[in-house]
Amino acid sequence: MQNDSENTSETRALLQCDQTAVYRIRWMLICSFMVMLSTVVICISMESVYMRWLANLGAWSVGVGETVPLAGPPKVSSTWFPPDQRTSATSLIAFCDYMGVAVSFILDGGLGVLLFVMLLMYFPAQPPRPPSPSAATERTQWISGLRALVRNRAYWLVVVACSTPAGILGVWQSVLNINLSSRGISQKTAGYLGFYQTVAGCIAGLLVGWFSDMFMKRMRITLIVLFTGASMATAWFTLICEKIIPLNYPSLYISCILIGVFINGGIPLFYEVACEASFPVGEGVAGGVLTLVNILVGVLFLAVLFAKNISYDWMNWVLLGSSMLALPLLLCFPERYNRTDLDIAPPHTT
């Protein structure tokens, strides 16, 4: 089911990534309906003869529907919030995304229907007045934006630095029980590790976003610090799993949680940096391509698991390598804030 959702998202993300710019934020309604539909479909019947088809239909529906919402946070924050609140807004939307996954374990599809009805009742496309000069600036069209991104070296440094560790971590979490079972760690413990790691990453994202808004134009150094910490935490976790360091549960929990703190905490910043580096390309295009590559990396990671007679020892090492890869890419990144510079520039006087 997860594979179906990942592959569907990959094929649809690029085609729909700038619909948030073309049809304003209201295009989100169609995607939200498809996500809501996926929660309803899988509740129709629990009989195995039907569940297989219903689960695949639900996975297809959420895979298509999630493409715009996943790429949309930078667009929403730039449309509604001033420059000193944008990163916090993007972090809050990402936080809600992760917490929605957590809540889904204890609540059924009725909540999705309720939220969709509320969305239909009130969902304005934009505020009465633009919150910043950049919000009022016309963005490039979809095709022109894609062409500009292809030639933008700085943007691709951000994309690779973000999507490689983030895409791998997202899938790594989903197979953590398989990863740890060969090391004598129970599925229950793996579940708690994944839960605490996700929650810690959500909180870290909020705090990092708030910090970044307080100290504007310091995103690159913040990301370098975060991924230095991510590399150290992942190395610690890997050495524990390989029994190079003696296994004890406090160290296992702390190292695993810190991986989520450092990697997930930096994802909202990556989206904002990508939009800054690509401006005036629309946030929908920049965020959509970043989401596409993120999903593609996750699909490739999952594809390796289909190989016959393969062990699971490589997973932690790949996650470690992806975290370390982000550092030289960030060091090479020519930091620039095209959008923010426009917003904070003094007004021209005549």
ZIMO-V754316 format. One record per residue. RES is the residue in one letter. PHI is phi in whole degrees, 0 to 359 (999 if undefined). OMEGA is omega in whole degrees, -180 to 180 (none if undefined). NEAR is the number of other C-alpha atoms within 12 Angstrom. Layout:
res->RES phi->PHI omega->OMEGA near->NEAR
res->RES phi->PHI omega->OMEGA near->NEAR
This chain:
res->M phi->999 omega->180 near->22
res->Q phi->294 omega->178 near->25
res->N phi->299 omega->179 near->26
res->D phi->299 omega->-179 near->24
res->S phi->295 omega->-179 near->31
res->E phi->298 omega->-177 near->38
res->N phi->292 omega->178 near->31
res->T phi->296 omega->178 near->30
res->S phi->299 omega->-178 near->39
res->E phi->298 omega->-175 near->36
res->T phi->286 omega->-177 near->25
res->R phi->266 omega->-170 near->32
res->A phi->302 omega->-176 near->39
res->L phi->292 omega->-179 near->33
res->L phi->292 omega->-174 near->25
res->Q phi->251 omega->-166 near->37
res->C phi->298 omega->-179 near->45
res->D phi->251 omega->176 near->41
res->Q phi->295 omega->176 near->35
res->T phi->297 omega->178 near->41
res->A phi->275 omega->-175 near->38
res->V phi->287 omega->-178 near->25
res->Y phi->254 omega->-177 near->20
res->R phi->61 omega->-177 near->25
res->I phi->287 omega->-175 near->34
res->R phi->294 omega->175 near->25
res->W phi->299 omega->178 near->30
res->M phi->301 omega->-178 near->39
res->L phi->298 omega->-180 near->30
res->I phi->296 omega->-180 near->27
res->C phi->294 omega->179 near->34
res->S phi->296 omega->177 near->35
res->F phi->298 omega->-179 near->32
res->M phi->292 omega->176 near->30
res->V phi->294 omega->177 near->35
res->M phi->298 omega->180 near->34
res->L phi->299 omega->-180 near->33
res->S phi->296 omega->180 near->34
res->T phi->287 omega->-180 near->34
res->V phi->282 omega->-175 near->27
res->V phi->301 omega->-176 near->31
res->I phi->285 omega->177 near->30
res->C phi->264 omega->-176 near->22
res->I phi->295 omega->-178 near->22
res->S phi->207 omega->177 near->15
res->M phi->257 omega->178 near->14
res->E phi->290 omega->-172 near->13
res->S phi->300 omega->-178 near->12
res->V phi->294 omega->178 near->10
res->Y phi->263 omega->-171 near->16
res->M phi->298 omega->-179 near->19
res->R phi->299 omega->-180 near->18
res->W phi->289 omega->180 near->21
res->L phi->294 omega->180 near->25
res->A phi->295 omega->178 near->31
res->N phi->291 omega->176 near->25
res->L phi->295 omega->177 near->29
res->G phi->296 omega->179 near->33
res->A phi->295 omega->178 near->33
res->W phi->296 omega->-178 near->33
res->S phi->296 omega->180 near->34
res->V phi->289 omega->178 near->38
res->G phi->296 omega->177 near->37
res->V phi->285 omega->-174 near->37
res->G phi->291 omega->-175 near->36
res->E phi->276 omega->-174 near->41
res->T phi->297 omega->180 near->46
res->V phi->289 omega->177 near->50
res->P phi->302 omega->180 near->41
res->L phi->292 omega->180 near->49
res->A phi->270 omega->-171 near->49
res->G phi->279 omega->-175 near->48
res->P phi->309 omega->179 near->45
res->P phi->297 omega->178 near->50
res->K phi->293 omega->179 near->46
res->V phi->297 omega->-177 near->43
res->S phi->294 omega->180 near->38
res->S phi->287 omega->-179 near->44
res->T phi->283 omega->-170 near->38
res->W phi->250 omega->-169 near->31
res->F phi->236 omega->176 near->28
res->P phi->290 omega->-173 near->29
res->P phi->300 omega->-179 near->39
res->D phi->276 omega->177 near->27
res->Q phi->231 omega->-173 near->30
res->R phi->297 omega->-177 near->42
res->T phi->294 omega->176 near->47
res->S phi->298 omega->179 near->41
res->A phi->294 omega->177 near->36
res->T phi->299 omega->179 near->49
res->S phi->295 omega->-180 near->40
res->L phi->294 omega->178 near->32
res->I phi->295 omega->177 near->31
res->A phi->297 omega->177 near->39
res->F phi->301 omega->180 near->33
res->C phi->296 omega->178 near->25
res->D phi->298 omega->-180 near->27
res->Y phi->294 omega->-179 near->32
res->M phi->292 omega->175 near->23
res->G phi->298 omega->176 near->22
res->V phi->297 omega->-180 near->22
res->A phi->295 omega->-179 near->22
res->V phi->294 omega->-178 near->18
res->S phi->298 omega->179 near->17
res->F phi->286 omega->-176 near->14
res->I phi->241 omega->179 near->12
res->L phi->237 omega->-177 near->15
res->D phi->269 omega->-176 near->22
res->G phi->292 omega->179 near->25
res->G phi->300 omega->178 near->21
res->L phi->295 omega->178 near->21
res->G phi->298 omega->178 near->28
res->V phi->296 omega->-180 near->23
res->L phi->299 omega->-179 near->19
res->L phi->295 omega->179 near->21
res->F phi->293 omega->177 near->26
res->V phi->298 omega->177 near->17
res->M phi->298 omega->178 near->15
res->L phi->295 omega->178 near->23
res->L phi->293 omega->-177 near->18
res->M phi->291 omega->-178 near->11
res->Y phi->204 omega->176 near->13
res->F phi->206 omega->-179 near->20
res->P phi->294 omega->-177 near->18
res->A phi->284 omega->-176 near->23
res->Q phi->197 omega->179 near->24
res->P phi->287 omega->180 near->20
res->P phi->302 omega->179 near->11
res->R phi->230 omega->177 near->14
res->P phi->299 omega->-178 near->22
res->P phi->284 omega->-177 near->23
res->S phi->201 omega->177 near->26
res->P phi->301 omega->-179 near->26
res->S phi->292 omega->178 near->34
res->A phi->293 omega->179 near->33
res->A phi->269 omega->-179 near->22
res->T phi->279 omega->-180 near->21
res->E phi->292 omega->179 near->19
res->R phi->269 omega->176 near->32
res->T phi->292 omega->178 near->24
res->Q phi->291 omega->-172 near->25
res->W phi->303 omega->-177 near->29
res->I phi->295 omega->179 near->22
res->S phi->297 omega->178 near->19
res->G phi->295 omega->178 near->31
res->L phi->296 omega->178 near->31
res->R phi->296 omega->179 near->17
res->A phi->294 omega->180 near->25
res->L phi->293 omega->-180 near->34
res->V phi->301 omega->-177 near->20
res->R phi->267 omega->-175 near->15
res->N phi->265 omega->-177 near->24
res->R phi->296 omega->-179 near->20
res->A phi->299 omega->180 near->29
res->Y phi->298 omega->-177 near->39
res->W phi->288 omega->172 near->33
res->L phi->298 omega->178 near->33
res->V phi->293 omega->-178 near->50
res->V phi->300 omega->-179 near->44
res->V phi->293 omega->-180 near->36
res->A phi->297 omega->-180 near->43
res->C phi->274 omega->-169 near->50
res->S phi->291 omega->-179 near->42
res->T phi->293 omega->178 near->42
res->P phi->289 omega->-178 near->46
res->A phi->291 omega->179 near->47
res->G phi->296 omega->179 near->37
res->I phi->290 omega->-179 near->40
res->L phi->298 omega->-180 near->44
res->G phi->301 omega->179 near->35
res->V phi->279 omega->179 near->36
res->W phi->304 omega->178 near->42
res->Q phi->296 omega->-175 near->35
res->S phi->290 omega->179 near->28
res->V phi->244 omega->-178 near->26
res->L phi->297 omega->180 near->34
res->N phi->295 omega->177 near->26
res->I phi->291 omega->-179 near->26
res->N phi->300 omega->-173 near->32
res->L phi->270 omega->-177 near->34
res->S phi->298 omega->-180 near->20
res->S phi->288 omega->180 near->17
res->R phi->253 omega->176 near->22
res->G phi->78 omega->179 near->17
res->I phi->257 omega->-171 near->24
res->S phi->290 omega->177 near->18
res->Q phi->295 omega->179 near->20
res->K phi->297 omega->178 near->16
res->T phi->296 omega->178 near->24
res->A phi->298 omega->178 near->30
res->G phi->297 omega->178 near->26
res->Y phi->295 omega->178 near->25
res->L phi->300 omega->180 near->35
res->G phi->295 omega->-180 near->38
res->F phi->295 omega->-179 near->28
res->Y phi->295 omega->179 near->29
res->Q phi->295 omega->180 near->37
res->T phi->294 omega->-180 near->39
res->V phi->298 omega->179 near->32
res->A phi->297 omega->178 near->32
res->G phi->295 omega->177 near->40
res->C phi->299 omega->-178 near->38
res->I phi->296 omega->179 near->33
res->A phi->298 omega->179 near->35
res->G phi->300 omega->178 near->41
res->L phi->296 omega->-178 near->34
res->L phi->293 omega->179 near->29
res->V phi->295 omega->178 near->39
res->G phi->298 omega->178 near->42
res->W phi->297 omega->179 near->28
res->F phi->297 omega->-178 near->26
res->S phi->294 omega->177 near->35
res->D phi->290 omega->178 near->29
res->M phi->290 omega->-179 near->18
res->F phi->242 omega->-175 near->19
res->M phi->296 omega->177 near->30
res->K phi->64 omega->175 near->28
res->R phi->233 omega->-173 near->24
res->M phi->288 omega->-176 near->39
res->R phi->296 omega->-179 near->38
res->I phi->294 omega->176 near->25
res->T phi->297 omega->180 near->33
res->L phi->294 omega->178 near->42
res->I phi->297 omega->178 near->32
res->V phi->297 omega->-179 near->26
res->L phi->298 omega->-175 near->36
res->F phi->277 omega->166 near->43
res->T phi->294 omega->176 near->31
res->G phi->296 omega->179 near->31
res->A phi->298 omega->179 near->40
res->S phi->296 omega->-180 near->35
res->M phi->292 omega->-180 near->26
res->A phi->293 omega->180 near->32
res->T phi->293 omega->176 near->40
res->A phi->297 omega->178 near->31
res->W phi->300 omega->180 near->32
res->F phi->298 omega->-179 near->37
res->T phi->295 omega->180 near->35
res->L phi->295 omega->175 near->24
res->I phi->294 omega->-179 near->28
res->C phi->295 omega->179 near->34
res->E phi->276 omega->179 near->24
res->K phi->63 omega->171 near->16
res->I phi->287 omega->170 near->12
res->I phi->254 omega->-179 near->16
res->P phi->305 omega->-180 near->16
res->L phi->284 omega->168 near->21
res->N phi->216 omega->-170 near->17
res->Y phi->294 omega->176 near->20
res->P phi->303 omega->179 near->15
res->S phi->294 omega->179 near->22
res->L phi->299 omega->-180 near->34
res->Y phi->294 omega->-176 near->30
res->I phi->297 omega->-179 near->25
res->S phi->296 omega->-180 near->33
res->C phi->293 omega->179 near->47
res->I phi->295 omega->180 near->36
res->L phi->295 omega->175 near->37
res->I phi->301 omega->178 near->47
res->G phi->295 omega->180 near->45
res->V phi->299 omega->-173 near->38
res->F phi->282 omega->-178 near->42
res->I phi->280 omega->-179 near->52
res->N phi->294 omega->178 near->47
res->G phi->296 omega->-178 near->47
res->G phi->265 omega->-175 near->52
res->I phi->299 omega->177 near->53
res->P phi->302 omega->178 near->51
res->L phi->295 omega->179 near->49
res->F phi->299 omega->179 near->52
res->Y phi->297 omega->179 near->53
res->E phi->293 omega->178 near->53
res->V phi->297 omega->178 near->48
res->A phi->298 omega->179 near->50
res->C phi->291 omega->177 near->47
res->E phi->295 omega->-177 near->40
res->A phi->290 omega->-175 near->38
res->S phi->255 omega->-179 near->42
res->F phi->303 omega->15 near->38
res->P phi->266 omega->170 near->34
res->V phi->299 omega->-176 near->37
res->G phi->299 omega->179 near->46
res->E phi->299 omega->178 near->52
res->G phi->295 omega->179 near->52
res->V phi->291 omega->-178 near->48
res->A phi->299 omega->179 near->55
res->G phi->290 omega->-180 near->54
res->G phi->293 omega->178 near->46
res->V phi->294 omega->177 near->47
res->L phi->298 omega->178 near->47
res->T phi->295 omega->179 near->48
res->L phi->302 omega->-179 near->40
res->V phi->294 omega->177 near->34
res->N phi->302 omega->180 near->40
res->I phi->295 omega->-179 near->43
res->L phi->299 omega->177 near->34
res->V phi->299 omega->178 near->34
res->G phi->298 omega->179 near->37
res->V phi->296 omega->179 near->32
res->L phi->296 omega->178 near->24
res->F phi->297 omega->179 near->34
res->L phi->294 omega->-177 near->28
res->A phi->298 omega->179 near->19
res->V phi->297 omega->-179 near->21
res->L phi->293 omega->179 near->23
res->F phi->280 omega->178 near->14
res->A phi->294 omega->-177 near->12
res->K phi->284 omega->175 near->9
res->N phi->55 omega->178 near->8
res->I phi->260 omega->177 near->13
res->S phi->278 omega->-179 near->18
res->Y phi->250 omega->-178 near->29
res->D phi->294 omega->-175 near->22
res->W phi->288 omega->-171 near->20
res->M phi->300 omega->-178 near->34
res->N phi->293 omega->180 near->37
res->W phi->292 omega->177 near->27
res->V phi->294 omega->177 near->30
res->L phi->298 omega->177 near->42
res->L phi->297 omega->180 near->34
res->G phi->298 omega->180 near->27
res->S phi->293 omega->178 near->36
res->S phi->293 omega->179 near->43
res->M phi->290 omega->180 near->32
res->L phi->298 omega->-177 near->29
res->A phi->296 omega->-174 near->38
res->L phi->295 omega->179 near->32
res->P phi->296 omega->178 near->21
res->L phi->294 omega->178 near->29
res->L phi->292 omega->178 near->34
res->L phi->294 omega->179 near->24
res->C phi->276 omega->-175 near->20
res->F phi->291 omega->178 near->29
res->P phi->281 omega->-172 near->23
res->E phi->301 omega->177 near->25
res->R phi->209 omega->-175 near->25
res->Y phi->231 omega->-177 near->29
res->N phi->300 omega->-177 near->26
res->R phi->289 omega->-179 near->36
res->T phi->294 omega->178 near->34
res->D phi->300 omega->177 near->20
res->L phi->295 omega->-177 near->23
res->D phi->287 omega->-174 near->26
res->I phi->261 omega->179 near->19
res->A phi->294 omega->178 near->15
res->P phi->296 omega->-179 near->10
res->P phi->295 omega->179 near->10
res->H phi->285 omega->177 near->7
res->T phi->248 omega->-179 near->4
res->T phi->242 omega->none near->3
